[in-house]
Amino acid sequence: MFHGVLNQSMLFKAQDKKLVEFAYVNLRDYGLGKRKTVDDTPYGGGDGMLLKPEPLFAAVLACKKASPKAEVILMTPRGQTFKQSTAKKLAANGKDKIFICARYEGYDERITKLVDHQISIGDYVLTGGEIPAMTVIDAIVRLIPGVLGGETSAENESFQDDDKTLEAPQYTRPEEYEGMKVPDVLLSGNHAQIAEWRKKHAK
């Protein structure tokens, strides 16, 4: 799942420019017994399976051995809702990131002892933590200097003012399409008026 997403667009560009490197850890490499078991039924009953603590501890500690200062991020519906301000903080600290992507019913609660951040991408449930992790990774990587084209590309976007404001509407050629015209001010060349219009129309 990760390879297809992390090797496209800006994420590919970031790797190609040696600004970021991704490594994939298969939890089954740390599974228990001949079957490389990574899950079990929950104590107290209930549907589904939980990821066991032993494989997760072993996998995370192996990553920490390779990068001792790396911070561990658990993707979970119980986590703090992910926002642009969170992405900026995570991108700015320069630390390696270890993402734990739970599956099935979830995970043994004891793994949270390893975790620095618990993050949710919204109030809904997905099959696993992989897609949320990819969302967070994309948001972080594009903020690394040199990944986006323009020097101020990441600054002139939605949610740059403490997660409050959406960017103003934007237009490109043609000037008119199906009776819909580009606002005159954007064609005027008056940068002060354009800046004022954009500020007024930001939400």
VOFIDO-361926 format. One line per 4 residues: number of its first residue (from 1); their letters; for each residue x, y, z of N, C-alpha, C. Coordinates in nm, 3 decimals. Each point is the difference from the previous one (the first is absolute). Example, Ala and Ser with C-alpha at 12.3 -4.5 7.8 and 13.67 -1.06 7.14 Angstrom:
// VOFIDO-361926
1) AS) 1.319:-0.569:0.780:-0.089:0.119:0.000:0.090:0.120:0.000 | -0.035:0.105:-0.072:0.082:0.119:0.006:-0.077:0.109:0.073 .
// end
This chain:
// VOFIDO-361926
1) MFHG) 0.083:-0.122:0.000:-0.083:0.122:0.000:0.085:0.126:0.000 | 0.103:0.001:0.080:0.082:0.120:0.016:0.082:0.030:-0.125 | 0.052:-0.103:-0.062:0.094:0.021:-0.110:-0.063:0.080:-0.113 | -0.124:-0.031:-0.034:-0.066:0.070:-0.110:-0.020:0.147:0.029 .
5) VLNQ) -0.036:0.034:0.123:-0.027:0.139:0.036:0.129:0.078:0.024 | 0.093:-0.058:0.073:0.121:0.073:0.039:0.100:0.016:-0.114 | -0.029:-0.060:-0.114:0.090:0.015:-0.114:-0.065:0.078:-0.115 | -0.092:0.089:0.037:-0.068:0.084:-0.098:0.021:0.147:0.034 .
9) SMLF) -0.006:0.084:-0.102:-0.010:0.145:0.015:0.108:0.057:0.091 | -0.041:0.086:0.094:0.096:0.069:0.087:0.074:-0.096:0.092 | -0.063:-0.110:0.035:0.067:-0.097:0.087:0.114:-0.069:-0.074 | -0.020:-0.026:-0.128:0.109:-0.054:-0.082:0.110:0.104:-0.016 .
13) KAQD) -0.040:0.124:-0.027:0.096:0.108:-0.018:0.086:0.017:0.125 | -0.062:-0.008:0.116:0.072:0.016:0.126:0.106:-0.109:0.017 | -0.034:-0.122:-0.039:0.097:-0.109:0.007:0.110:0.018:-0.103 | -0.040:0.039:-0.121:0.096:0.016:-0.108:0.104:0.107:0.033 .
17) KKLV) -0.042:0.102:0.075:0.090:0.108:0.039:0.071:-0.029:0.133 | -0.018:-0.121:0.051:0.065:-0.043:0.124:-0.044:0.084:0.120 | -0.123:0.049:-0.003:-0.052:0.079:0.110:-0.075:-0.086:0.101 | -0.037:-0.120:-0.042:-0.070:-0.091:0.088:0.027:-0.144:-0.043 .
21) EFAY) -0.009:-0.091:0.092:0.018:-0.142:-0.030:-0.107:-0.079:0.074 | -0.062:-0.094:-0.069:-0.103:-0.084:0.061:0.052:-0.142:0.018 | -0.035:-0.061:0.111:0.032:-0.141:0.024:-0.127:-0.070:0.046 | -0.018:-0.121:-0.046:-0.121:-0.075:0.031:0.033:-0.115:0.095 .
25) VNLR) -0.080:-0.014:0.104:0.021:-0.106:0.098:-0.123:-0.092:0.000 | 0.021:-0.126:-0.032:-0.108:-0.098:0.001:-0.009:-0.059:0.140 | -0.112:0.022:0.065:-0.016:-0.046:0.139:0.018:-0.151:0.012 | -0.034:-0.072:-0.106:0.014:-0.146:0.005:0.146:-0.044:0.011 .
29) DYGL) 0.092:0.087:-0.037:0.140:-0.034:0.020:0.034:-0.014:0.148 | -0.087:0.053:0.084:0.020:-0.008:0.145:-0.109:-0.084:0.067 | -0.075:-0.074:-0.083:-0.109:-0.083:0.052:0.051:-0.117:0.083 | -0.091:-0.060:0.074:0.034:-0.106:0.095:-0.027:-0.139:-0.057 .
33) GKRK) 0.091:-0.093:0.026:-0.019:-0.139:-0.039:0.017:-0.026:-0.148 | -0.029:-0.122:-0.039:0.017:-0.041:-0.139:-0.091:0.078:-0.095 | -0.115:0.039:0.050:-0.096:0.072:-0.086:0.019:0.151:0.003 | 0.101:0.045:0.072:0.029:0.144:0.010:-0.125:0.078:0.043 .
37) TVDD) -0.060:-0.046:0.107:-0.125:0.058:0.049:0.020:0.142:0.052 | -0.089:0.089:-0.042:0.009:0.140:0.045:-0.127:0.047:0.071 | -0.103:-0.086:0.005:-0.126:0.044:0.061:-0.061:-0.111:0.085 | -0.098:0.039:0.081:-0.070:-0.095:0.086:-0.133:0.060:0.040 .
41) TPYG) -0.087:-0.083:0.058:-0.132:0.045:0.042:0.010:0.088:0.125 | -0.092:0.094:0.015:0.007:0.091:0.116:-0.046:-0.066:0.130 | 0.068:0.031:0.109:-0.049:-0.040:0.132:-0.134:0.067:0.025 | -0.090:-0.074:0.065:-0.132:0.055:0.029:-0.100:-0.024:-0.110 .
45) GGDG) 0.045:-0.062:-0.109:-0.089:-0.031:-0.110:-0.019:0.116:-0.096 | -0.077:-0.025:-0.103:-0.024:0.103:-0.102:0.046:-0.048:-0.136 | -0.048:0.068:-0.103:0.034:-0.036:-0.137:0.139:0.050:-0.037 | 0.056:-0.062:-0.101:0.125:0.048:-0.057:0.123:-0.052:0.071 .
49) MLLK) 0.114:0.042:-0.053:0.130:-0.042:0.052:0.083:0.125:0.031 | 0.084:-0.013:0.101:0.088:0.109:0.039:0.144:-0.032:-0.035 | 0.076:0.100:-0.042:0.143:-0.019:-0.020:0.066:-0.022:0.136 | 0.083:-0.102:0.007:0.066:-0.038:0.124:0.112:0.098:0.034 .
53) PEPL) 0.032:0.013:0.129:0.106:0.094:0.037:0.140:-0.045:-0.039 | 0.027:-0.132:0.008:0.139:-0.046:-0.023:0.054:0.038:-0.139 | -0.072:-0.029:-0.109:0.053:0.037:-0.132:0.014:0.150:-0.018 | -0.096:0.077:0.052:0.006:0.145:-0.015:0.117:0.059:0.078 .
57) FAAV) 0.021:-0.046:0.122:0.113:0.047:0.078:0.131:-0.033:-0.071 | 0.010:-0.123:-0.050:0.123:-0.043:-0.067:0.027:0.083:-0.125 | -0.103:0.025:-0.079:0.015:0.076:-0.124:0.039:0.145:0.028 | -0.069:0.063:0.094:0.029:0.140:0.031:0.139:0.015:0.061 .
61) LACK) 0.036:-0.090:0.090:0.132:0.009:0.064:0.113:-0.024:-0.101 | -0.027:-0.084:-0.099:0.100:-0.019:-0.106:0.018:0.129:-0.080 | -0.110:0.070:-0.027:0.008:0.128:-0.071:0.071:0.104:0.085 | -0.030:-0.001:0.130:0.064:0.097:0.090:0.149:-0.027:0.013 .
65) KASP) 0.040:-0.123:-0.014:0.142:-0.033:0.005:0.072:0.063:-0.118 | -0.067:0.000:-0.116:0.058:0.060:-0.120:-0.007:0.153:0.005 | -0.102:0.053:0.068:-0.018:0.146:0.010:-0.050:0.033:0.141 | 0.090:0.012:0.096:-0.038:0.015:0.141:-0.090:0.119:0.030 .
69) KAEV) 0.012:0.109:-0.077:-0.078:0.120:0.029:-0.132:0.004:-0.076 | -0.031:-0.105:-0.074:-0.124:-0.002:-0.078:-0.121:0.006:0.093 | -0.103:0.072:-0.045:-0.123:0.006:0.080:-0.102:-0.097:-0.058 | -0.076:-0.061:0.089:-0.095:-0.105:-0.038:-0.140:0.058:-0.006 .
73) ILMT) -0.065:-0.022:-0.113:-0.134:0.054:-0.024:-0.097:-0.117:-0.020 | -0.103:-0.004:0.082:-0.103:-0.103:-0.010:-0.123:0.059:-0.066 | -0.042:-0.060:-0.111:-0.123:0.042:-0.066:-0.117:-0.069:0.069 | -0.088:0.080:0.061:-0.110:-0.055:0.078:-0.116:0.099:0.004 .
77) PRGQ) -0.127:-0.048:-0.004:-0.115:0.090:0.011:-0.001:0.078:0.132 | 0.071:-0.050:0.100:0.002:0.067:0.130:0.102:0.113:0.004 | 0.079:0.016:-0.105:0.107:0.098:0.002:-0.047:0.143:-0.020 | 0.094:0.092:0.009:-0.026:0.141:-0.027:-0.031:0.018:-0.148 .
81) TFKQ) -0.103:0.078:-0.030:-0.038:0.022:-0.139:0.112:0.071:-0.075 | 0.038:-0.058:-0.111:0.112:0.053:-0.079:-0.038:0.129:-0.070 | 0.086:0.102:0.013:-0.022:0.129:-0.063:0.129:0.046:-0.065 | -0.010:0.109:-0.077:0.119:0.053:-0.066:0.106:0.043:0.101 .
85) STAK) -0.045:0.054:0.113:0.095:0.042:0.103:0.078:-0.119:0.054 | -0.064:-0.116:0.008:0.069:-0.122:0.044:0.104:-0.041:-0.102 | -0.038:0.006:-0.128:0.094:-0.035:-0.107:0.122:0.091:0.005 | -0.020:0.129:0.023:0.111:0.096:0.006:0.095:-0.032:0.115 .
89) KLAA) -0.055:-0.034:0.115:0.083:-0.032:0.116:0.081:-0.127:-0.026 | -0.064:-0.101:-0.057:0.069:-0.126:-0.025:0.107:0.016:-0.108 | -0.028:0.084:-0.099:0.098:0.023:-0.106:0.118:0.081:0.049 | -0.025:0.092:0.093:0.103:0.094:0.044:0.100:-0.061:0.097 .
93) NGKD) -0.041:-0.105:0.072:0.091:-0.050:0.105:0.114:-0.085:-0.055 | -0.007:-0.040:-0.127:0.112:-0.069:-0.063:0.025:-0.142:0.045 | -0.088:-0.055:0.081:0.020:-0.136:0.051:-0.056:-0.103:-0.097 | 0.062:-0.119:-0.002:-0.057:-0.111:-0.074:-0.134:-0.037:0.063 .
97) KIFI) -0.086:-0.060:-0.081:-0.134:-0.037:0.047:-0.021:-0.151:-0.016 | -0.055:-0.062:0.103:-0.041:-0.140:-0.007:-0.152:-0.003:0.012 | -0.067:-0.048:-0.104:-0.146:-0.005:0.000:-0.048:-0.141:0.034 | -0.086:-0.011:0.099:-0.064:-0.128:0.032:-0.138:0.001:-0.062 .
101) CARY) -0.025:-0.097:-0.087:-0.128:-0.009:-0.070:-0.074:-0.124:0.050 | -0.094:0.020:0.089:-0.076:-0.112:0.054:-0.097:-0.054:-0.104 | -0.044:-0.124:0.022:-0.101:-0.062:-0.087:-0.096:-0.080:0.086 | -0.093:-0.066:-0.068:-0.097:-0.084:0.070:-0.082:0.086:0.097 .
105) EGYD) -0.021:-0.049:0.121:-0.075:0.074:0.100:0.084:0.110:0.063 | 0.131:-0.013:-0.009:0.086:0.102:0.059:0.130:-0.059:0.051 | 0.041:0.042:0.118:0.130:-0.037:0.054:-0.010:-0.018:0.151 | 0.092:-0.075:0.054:0.012:-0.013:0.145:0.042:0.136:0.057 .
109) ERIT) -0.073:0.047:0.098:0.020:0.135:0.054:0.142:0.023:0.051 | 0.068:-0.106:0.037:0.134:0.017:0.058:0.102:0.056:-0.099 | -0.031:-0.005:-0.128:0.096:0.055:-0.096:0.009:0.152:0.008 | -0.101:0.063:0.060:0.003:0.147:0.008:0.118:0.049:0.084 .
113) KLVD) 0.060:-0.088:0.078:0.120:0.038:0.077:0.114:0.042:-0.094 | -0.003:-0.051:-0.122:0.104:0.030:-0.098:-0.025:0.130:-0.076 | -0.121:0.054:0.011:-0.049:0.101:-0.093:0.023:0.143:0.049 | 0.044:0.085:-0.092:0.016:0.143:0.029:-0.123:0.081:-0.040 .
117) HQIS) -0.064:-0.039:-0.109:-0.118:0.072:-0.048:-0.108:-0.099:-0.043 | -0.123:0.026:0.041:-0.115:-0.076:-0.051:-0.079:0.095:-0.089 | -0.020:-0.040:-0.125:-0.061:0.088:-0.099:-0.120:-0.066:-0.067 | -0.106:0.078:-0.018:-0.119:-0.041:-0.075:-0.017:0.095:-0.116 .
121) IGDY) -0.046:-0.051:-0.115:-0.026:0.089:-0.114:-0.149:0.033:-0.012 | -0.079:-0.043:0.097:-0.142:0.035:-0.003:-0.084:-0.097:0.080 | -0.124:0.039:0.023:-0.090:-0.080:0.083:-0.075:-0.104:-0.083 | 0.075:-0.097:-0.047:-0.058:-0.113:-0.073:0.099:-0.114:0.010 .
125) VLTG) -0.042:-0.120:-0.040:0.083:-0.119:0.017:0.038:-0.056:-0.137 | 0.129:-0.029:-0.017:0.050:-0.064:-0.121:0.048:-0.140:0.033 | 0.029:-0.077:-0.103:0.043:-0.138:0.020:0.133:-0.009:0.073 | 0.087:0.096:-0.024:0.130:-0.002:0.065:0.060:0.139:0.004 .
129) GEIP) 0.119:0.009:0.058:0.065:0.129:0.017:0.087:0.042:-0.117 | 0.005:-0.082:-0.105:0.091:0.030:-0.111:-0.039:0.127:-0.075 | -0.126:0.012:-0.037:-0.044:0.119:-0.074:0.014:0.126:0.085 | -0.040:0.000:0.127:0.027:0.117:0.084:0.149:0.034:0.008 .
133) AMTV) 0.086:-0.101:0.012:0.144:0.026:0.007:0.049:0.065:-0.128 | -0.048:-0.047:-0.115:0.041:0.058:-0.127:-0.045:0.146:-0.010 | -0.118:0.030:0.054:-0.050:0.137:0.002:0.094:0.090:0.079 | 0.037:-0.045:0.119:0.088:0.078:0.087:0.138:0.016:-0.063 .
137) IDAI) 0.052:-0.108:-0.058:0.131:0.006:-0.065:0.001:0.102:-0.113 | -0.104:-0.003:-0.084:-0.008:0.094:-0.111:-0.001:0.143:0.051 | -0.080:0.026:0.103:-0.011:0.135:0.054:0.132:0.049:0.059 | 0.076:-0.090:0.061:0.128:0.037:0.061:0.107:0.023:-0.106 .
141) VRLI) 0.013:-0.095:-0.091:0.110:0.003:-0.097:-0.007:0.123:-0.089 | -0.120:0.040:-0.041:-0.011:0.115:-0.091:0.042:0.130:0.067 | 0.014:0.000:0.133:0.045:0.119:0.072:0.151:0.007:0.016 | 0.069:-0.107:-0.037:0.146:0.000:0.007:0.054:0.096:-0.106 .
145) PGVL) 0.087:0.094:0.039:0.054:0.095:-0.098:0.063:-0.070:-0.120 | -0.037:0.045:-0.120:0.054:-0.058:-0.121:-0.091:-0.100:-0.068 | -0.105:-0.046:0.070:-0.090:-0.100:-0.059:-0.095:0.065:-0.100 | -0.066:0.109:0.040:-0.091:0.071:-0.090:0.079:0.093:-0.092 .
149) GGET) -0.062:0.041:-0.109:0.069:0.080:-0.100:0.042:0.138:0.047 | -0.095:0.083:0.042:0.031:0.137:0.040:0.046:0.009:0.144 | 0.078:0.102:0.030:0.052:0.017:0.135:-0.111:0.025:0.101 | -0.107:0.066:-0.044:-0.109:0.033:0.092:-0.124:-0.085:-0.025 .
153) SAEN) 0.014:-0.108:-0.077:-0.116:-0.082:-0.035:-0.075:-0.050:0.123 | 0.073:-0.048:0.099:-0.063:-0.054:0.119:-0.054:0.109:0.092 | 0.045:0.123:-0.019:-0.045:0.110:0.086:-0.132:0.059:-0.050 | -0.021:-0.003:-0.130:-0.120:0.062:-0.059:-0.108:-0.104:-0.026 .
157) ESFQ) -0.033:-0.077:0.102:-0.099:-0.105:-0.013:-0.106:0.013:0.108 | -0.098:-0.086:-0.008:-0.103:-0.003:0.102:0.059:-0.044:0.134 | -0.060:0.050:0.108:0.028:-0.042:0.138:0.139:0.039:0.050 | 0.065:0.098:-0.062:0.133:0.039:0.046:-0.005:0.094:0.120 .
161) DDDK) -0.119:0.052:0.032:-0.015:0.090:0.114:-0.069:-0.072:0.116 | 0.070:-0.097:0.057:-0.054:-0.077:0.113:-0.129:-0.072:-0.037 | -0.003:-0.057:-0.120:-0.109:-0.088:-0.044:-0.134:0.072:-0.020 | 0.002:0.132:-0.026:-0.125:0.075:-0.005:-0.051:0.027:-0.142 .
165) TLEA) 0.087:0.047:-0.088:-0.046:0.059:-0.126:0.027:-0.087:-0.121 | -0.102:-0.012:-0.086:0.016:-0.068:-0.128:0.051:0.099:-0.103 | 0.080:-0.048:-0.092:0.054:0.084:-0.106:-0.112:0.055:-0.088 | 0.021:0.120:-0.056:-0.100:0.061:-0.088:-0.015:-0.082:-0.128 .
169) PQYT) -0.114:0.015:-0.070:-0.019:-0.070:-0.128:0.107:0.040:-0.100 | 0.033:-0.092:-0.091:0.102:0.026:-0.100:-0.053:-0.030:-0.140 | 0.061:0.064:-0.099:-0.046:-0.013:-0.138:0.121:-0.011:-0.094 | -0.022:-0.062:-0.116:0.101:-0.005:-0.105:-0.069:0.020:-0.135 .
173) RPEE) 0.073:-0.009:-0.108:-0.057:0.020:-0.134:-0.101:-0.111:-0.031 | -0.104:0.031:-0.077:-0.029:0.126:-0.070:-0.065:0.103:0.093 | -0.002:0.125:-0.044:-0.059:0.107:0.079:-0.151:-0.018:0.017 | -0.062:-0.065:-0.099:-0.144:-0.025:0.008:-0.027:-0.142:-0.045 .
177) YEGM) -0.086:-0.069:0.075:-0.038:-0.136:-0.037:-0.147:-0.021:0.037 | -0.079:-0.041:-0.101:-0.143:-0.025:0.019:-0.069:0.116:0.070 | 0.039:0.122:-0.038:-0.061:0.119:0.058:0.055:0.040:0.136 | 0.093:-0.076:0.052:0.059:0.030:0.131:0.134:0.069:-0.021 .
181) KVPD) 0.014:0.122:0.056:0.117:0.082:-0.024:0.093:0.003:0.121 | 0.128:0.015:-0.027:0.099:0.021:0.105:-0.024:0.140:0.057 | 0.002:0.017:0.133:-0.016:0.135:0.058:0.098:0.099:-0.060 | -0.050:0.119:-0.033:0.081:0.102:-0.067:0.126:0.034:0.077 .
185) VLLS) -0.009:0.003:0.131:0.115:0.042:0.080:0.120:-0.091:-0.021 | -0.025:-0.130:-0.027:0.110:-0.095:-0.019:0.069:0.020:-0.134 | -0.067:0.075:-0.092:0.058:0.028:-0.131:0.063:0.139:-0.005 | -0.013:0.073:0.109:0.040:0.141:0.000:0.150:0.023:0.007 .
189) GNHA) 0.072:-0.093:0.059:0.144:0.022:0.019:0.031:0.084:0.122 | -0.102:0.045:0.072:0.019:0.080:0.121:0.017:-0.094:0.118 | 0.124:-0.021:0.041:0.029:-0.101:0.102:-0.060:0.034:0.136 | -0.008:0.127:0.033:-0.059:0.039:0.127:-0.149:-0.032:0.003 .
193) QIAE) -0.068:0.030:-0.111:-0.144:-0.029:-0.007:-0.025:-0.151:-0.003 | 0.087:-0.072:-0.070:-0.013:-0.146:-0.005:0.017:-0.059:0.139 | 0.101:0.049:0.073:0.024:-0.050:0.136:-0.120:0.029:0.089 | -0.059:0.119:-0.015:-0.117:0.036:0.080:-0.119:-0.087:-0.036 .
197) WRKK) -0.019:-0.027:-0.130:-0.111:-0.086:-0.044:0.016:-0.140:0.057 | 0.122:-0.053:-0.006:0.023:-0.134:0.053:-0.024:-0.006:0.150 | 0.044:0.102:0.069:-0.023:0.005:0.145:-0.150:0.005:0.032 | -0.076:0.079:-0.078:-0.143:0.014:0.021:-0.074:-0.129:-0.026 .
201) HAK) 0.047:-0.077:-0.100:-0.072:-0.120:-0.042:0.053:-0.128:0.064 | 0.103:0.013:0.083:0.042:-0.117:0.077:-0.105:-0.028:0.106 | -0.019:-0.127:0.032:-0.107:-0.037:0.094:0.056:-0.057:0.128 .
// end
